[in-house]
Amino acid sequence: MSLNRILGVLCVAALLAGCNHKAPDATAQVKSALAPFTAGRDQATALVAAQKQSLGAADLNTLEVAYTALEAKGNAYAGFIVEAATA
C-alpha cells in the first residue's frame, strides 16, 4: 500500500470516530441535578404511605393538606430549575 492510501484510510477513520462522539444529553443533566430533590420526594411519599396504616382519618387529612402544599412548592421549584437550565 502506498503512503497516500494509508494516510487516506487514517483520515477517514479519524473522521468517522469524530462523528460517533455524542454531546452530553441536556435532559440527562437536568435529571441528574434534580436527583436529590426526587429522592427526597420519593422518601416523603413512602413515609406517608407507610403511616396511613397507623393514623386516623383526621390525621390523614391534616397530613394530606400539608403534603399537597409541599408538593406544590416542590413542583414550582423544579419548574424553576428546569427553566433556568434550559434558558
ZAFI-244297 format. One record per residue: residue number from 1; chain; x, y, z of N, C-alpha, C in turn. Coordinates in steps of 0.001 Angstrom, whole numbers, plus 500000, padded with zeros to 6 digits. Example, Ala and Ser with C-alpha at 12.3 -4.5 7.8 and 13.67 -1.06 7.14 Angstrom:
2
+------+-------+--------+--------+--------+--------+--------+--------+--------+--------+--------+
| resi | chain |    n_x |    n_y |    n_z |   ca_x |   ca_y |   ca_z |    c_x |    c_y |    c_z |
+------+-------+--------+--------+--------+--------+--------+--------+--------+--------+--------+
|    1 |     A | 513190 | 494310 | 507800 | 512300 | 495500 | 507800 | 513200 | 496700 | 507800 |
|    2 |     A | 512850 | 497750 | 507080 | 513670 | 498940 | 507140 | 512900 | 500030 | 507870 |
+------+-------+--------+--------+--------+--------+--------+--------+--------+--------+--------+
//
This chain:
87
+------+-------+--------+--------+--------+--------+--------+--------+--------+--------+--------+
| resi | chain |    n_x |    n_y |    n_z |   ca_x |   ca_y |   ca_z |    c_x |    c_y |    c_z |
+------+-------+--------+--------+--------+--------+--------+--------+--------+--------+--------+
|    1 |     A | 500834 | 498819 | 500000 | 500000 | 500000 | 500000 | 500884 | 501252 | 500000 |
|    2 |     A | 500423 | 502234 | 499327 | 501200 | 503475 | 499269 | 500932 | 504321 | 500515 |
|    3 |     A | 501819 | 505207 | 500781 | 501716 | 506083 | 501945 | 500469 | 506964 | 501848 |
|    4 |     A | 500123 | 507425 | 500650 | 498924 | 508251 | 500465 | 497655 | 507476 | 500802 |
|    5 |     A | 497624 | 506224 | 500408 | 496445 | 505408 | 500675 | 496312 | 505165 | 502177 |
|    6 |     A | 497408 | 504890 | 502870 | 497377 | 504669 | 504315 | 496932 | 505939 | 505041 |
|    7 |     A | 497467 | 507077 | 504603 | 497051 | 508349 | 505211 | 495574 | 508637 | 504950 |
|    8 |     A | 495102 | 508305 | 503766 | 493693 | 508487 | 503444 | 492798 | 507634 | 504330 |
|    9 |     A | 493193 | 506383 | 504540 | 492417 | 505480 | 505395 | 492419 | 505997 | 506830 |
|   10 |     A | 493557 | 506474 | 507314 | 493636 | 507008 | 508672 | 492768 | 508262 | 508841 |
|   11 |     A | 492754 | 509102 | 507816 | 491911 | 510313 | 507869 | 490430 | 509953 | 507920 |
|   12 |     A | 490026 | 509001 | 507106 | 488625 | 508566 | 507101 | 488263 | 507963 | 508455 |
|   13 |     A | 489166 | 507153 | 509011 | 488911 | 506551 | 510322 | 488771 | 507622 | 511394 |
|   14 |     A | 489621 | 508643 | 511334 | 489547 | 509732 | 512311 | 488238 | 510509 | 512162 |
|   15 |     A | 487807 | 510750 | 510950 | 486546 | 511456 | 510723 | 485360 | 510652 | 511241 |
|   16 |     A | 485373 | 509363 | 510985 | 484278 | 508522 | 511462 | 484251 | 508454 | 512978 |
|   17 |     A | 485393 | 508405 | 513594 | 485456 | 508388 | 515060 | 484917 | 509703 | 515625 |
|   18 |     A | 485210 | 510809 | 514961 | 484705 | 512111 | 515406 | 483198 | 512220 | 515259 |
|   19 |     A | 482644 | 511597 | 514236 | 481193 | 511651 | 514017 | 480441 | 510838 | 515060 |
|   20 |     A | 481083 | 509844 | 515630 | 480414 | 508994 | 516615 | 480380 | 509619 | 518000 |
|   21 |     A | 481127 | 510691 | 518208 | 481127 | 511352 | 519510 | 479782 | 512045 | 519714 |
|   22 |     A | 479180 | 511801 | 520874 | 477875 | 512399 | 521161 | 478029 | 513449 | 522254 |
|   23 |     A | 477350 | 514560 | 522069 | 477355 | 515609 | 523091 | 476524 | 515139 | 524283 |
|   24 |     A | 476813 | 515641 | 525484 | 476028 | 515236 | 526651 | 474558 | 515615 | 526462 |
|   25 |     A | 473701 | 514736 | 526888 | 472264 | 514951 | 526762 | 471798 | 515932 | 527835 |
|   26 |     A | 471171 | 517021 | 527415 | 470723 | 518052 | 528358 | 469689 | 517506 | 529330 |
|   27 |     A | 468822 | 516610 | 528860 | 467807 | 516040 | 529744 | 468440 | 515214 | 530846 |
|   28 |     A | 469466 | 514459 | 530491 | 470148 | 513651 | 531492 | 470829 | 514535 | 532531 |
|   29 |     A | 471353 | 515670 | 532102 | 471995 | 516592 | 533042 | 470967 | 517181 | 534008 |
|   30 |     A | 469799 | 517540 | 533510 | 468751 | 518097 | 534369 | 468276 | 517030 | 535352 |
|   31 |     A | 468057 | 515811 | 534857 | 467620 | 514732 | 535736 | 468655 | 514456 | 536813 |
|   32 |     A | 469909 | 514508 | 536458 | 470976 | 514289 | 537424 | 470980 | 515380 | 538491 |
|   33 |     A | 470762 | 516616 | 538068 | 470744 | 517728 | 539017 | 469536 | 517659 | 539947 |
|   34 |     A | 468437 | 517130 | 539458 | 467218 | 517039 | 540266 | 467124 | 515743 | 541057 |
|   35 |     A | 468096 | 514856 | 540934 | 468047 | 513547 | 541606 | 467878 | 513672 | 543121 |
|   36 |     A | 468602 | 514557 | 543821 | 468393 | 514663 | 545271 | 466972 | 515111 | 545630 |
|   37 |     A | 466447 | 516044 | 544854 | 465076 | 516503 | 545096 | 464083 | 515361 | 544881 |
|   38 |     A | 464271 | 514608 | 543817 | 463389 | 513483 | 543515 | 463474 | 512418 | 544598 |
|   39 |     A | 464673 | 512147 | 545080 | 464843 | 511148 | 546142 | 464126 | 511592 | 547415 |
|   40 |     A | 464229 | 512867 | 547764 | 463529 | 513387 | 548941 | 462024 | 513285 | 548800 |
|   41 |     A | 461539 | 513605 | 547616 | 460100 | 513498 | 547362 | 459632 | 512057 | 547475 |
|   42 |     A | 460411 | 511125 | 546918 | 460053 | 509710 | 546980 | 460061 | 509191 | 548416 |
|   43 |     A | 461026 | 509655 | 549220 | 461074 | 509247 | 550623 | 459863 | 509772 | 551382 |
|   44 |     A | 459486 | 511021 | 551121 | 458315 | 511596 | 551786 | 457050 | 510840 | 551397 |
|   45 |     A | 456931 | 510493 | 550137 | 455761 | 509738 | 549677 | 455712 | 508365 | 550333 |
|   46 |     A | 456865 | 507696 | 550431 | 456917 | 506377 | 551065 | 456559 | 506470 | 552545 |
|   47 |     A | 457008 | 507526 | 553214 | 456696 | 507723 | 554622 | 455204 | 507924 | 554817 |
|   48 |     A | 454598 | 508729 | 553969 | 453162 | 508971 | 554059 | 452393 | 507669 | 553837 |
|   49 |     A | 452797 | 506910 | 552843 | 452110 | 505648 | 552561 | 452234 | 504675 | 553724 |
|   50 |     A | 453404 | 504623 | 554351 | 453608 | 503706 | 555476 | 452797 | 504131 | 556700 |
|   51 |     A | 452657 | 505432 | 556923 | 451950 | 505923 | 558111 | 450433 | 505898 | 557963 |
|   52 |     A | 449937 | 505715 | 556769 | 448487 | 505649 | 556572 | 447867 | 504520 | 557376 |
|   53 |     A | 448647 | 503474 | 557619 | 448133 | 502322 | 558357 | 447849 | 502661 | 559817 |
|   54 |     A | 448631 | 503552 | 560420 | 448516 | 503797 | 561859 | 447803 | 505105 | 562215 |
|   55 |     A | 447462 | 505922 | 561256 | 446839 | 507207 | 561553 | 445329 | 507156 | 561346 |
|   56 |     A | 444629 | 508023 | 562063 | 443189 | 508137 | 561894 | 442852 | 509043 | 560725 |
|   57 |     A | 441578 | 509157 | 560422 | 441125 | 509940 | 559267 | 441475 | 511419 | 559409 |
|   58 |     A | 441325 | 511972 | 560600 | 441622 | 513398 | 560806 | 443115 | 513662 | 560599 |
|   59 |     A | 443947 | 512755 | 561123 | 445389 | 512916 | 560940 | 445767 | 512815 | 559470 |
|   60 |     A | 445127 | 511908 | 558754 | 445423 | 511758 | 557327 | 445045 | 513003 | 556547 |
|   61 |     A | 443914 | 513625 | 556894 | 443501 | 514843 | 556202 | 444493 | 515970 | 556451 |
|   62 |     A | 444963 | 516114 | 557690 | 445954 | 517136 | 558010 | 447242 | 516884 | 557244 |
|   63 |     A | 447662 | 515632 | 557212 | 448881 | 515262 | 556505 | 448746 | 515510 | 555006 |
|   64 |     A | 447573 | 515226 | 554461 | 447356 | 515434 | 553028 | 447417 | 516914 | 552671 |
|   65 |     A | 446829 | 517762 | 553504 | 446861 | 519203 | 553259 | 448305 | 519707 | 553293 |
|   66 |     A | 449076 | 519259 | 554292 | 450466 | 519702 | 554408 | 451299 | 519188 | 553237 |
|   67 |     A | 451098 | 517945 | 552860 | 451890 | 517376 | 551766 | 451519 | 518019 | 550431 |
|   68 |     A | 450248 | 518353 | 550236 | 449823 | 518997 | 548995 | 450515 | 520347 | 548834 |
|   69 |     A | 450603 | 521111 | 549936 | 451297 | 522405 | 549878 | 452785 | 522198 | 549588 |
|   70 |     A | 453391 | 521211 | 550229 | 454803 | 520918 | 549995 | 455036 | 520466 | 548555 |
|   71 |     A | 454139 | 519646 | 548037 | 454258 | 519168 | 546655 | 454161 | 520331 | 545668 |
|   72 |     A | 453243 | 521257 | 545917 | 453092 | 522419 | 545021 | 454360 | 523271 | 545023 |
|   73 |     A | 454936 | 523486 | 546208 | 456176 | 524272 | 546283 | 457321 | 523537 | 545598 |
|   74 |     A | 457381 | 522226 | 545794 | 458430 | 521431 | 545163 | 458323 | 521434 | 543650 |
|   75 |     A | 457113 | 521317 | 543146 | 456919 | 521332 | 541695 | 457258 | 522698 | 541104 |
|   76 |     A | 456918 | 523758 | 541828 | 457266 | 525106 | 541355 | 458780 | 525281 | 541320 |
|   77 |     A | 459463 | 524779 | 542341 | 460923 | 524882 | 542385 | 461554 | 524059 | 541263 |
|   78 |     A | 461048 | 522852 | 541037 | 461571 | 522013 | 539954 | 461353 | 522692 | 538611 |
|   79 |     A | 460206 | 523311 | 538413 | 459945 | 524038 | 537174 | 460902 | 525191 | 536985 |
|   80 |     A | 461211 | 525891 | 538077 | 462159 | 526999 | 538013 | 463544 | 526501 | 537619 |
|   81 |     A | 463974 | 525384 | 538211 | 465295 | 524819 | 537911 | 465373 | 524401 | 536436 |
|   82 |     A | 464324 | 523754 | 535950 | 464318 | 523307 | 534552 | 464364 | 524504 | 533603 |
|   83 |     A | 463589 | 525544 | 533902 | 463606 | 526740 | 533065 | 464964 | 527418 | 533088 |
|   84 |     A | 465580 | 527468 | 534262 | 466901 | 528093 | 534371 | 467951 | 527286 | 533620 |
|   85 |     A | 467821 | 525965 | 533640 | 468807 | 525114 | 532971 | 468649 | 525158 | 531450 |
|   86 |     A | 467448 | 525383 | 530983 | 467214 | 525372 | 529531 | 467267 | 526760 | 528915 |
|   87 |     A | 467377 | 527803 | 529740 | 467415 | 529170 | 529216 | 468767 | 529527 | 528651 |
+------+-------+--------+--------+--------+--------+--------+--------+--------+--------+--------+
//
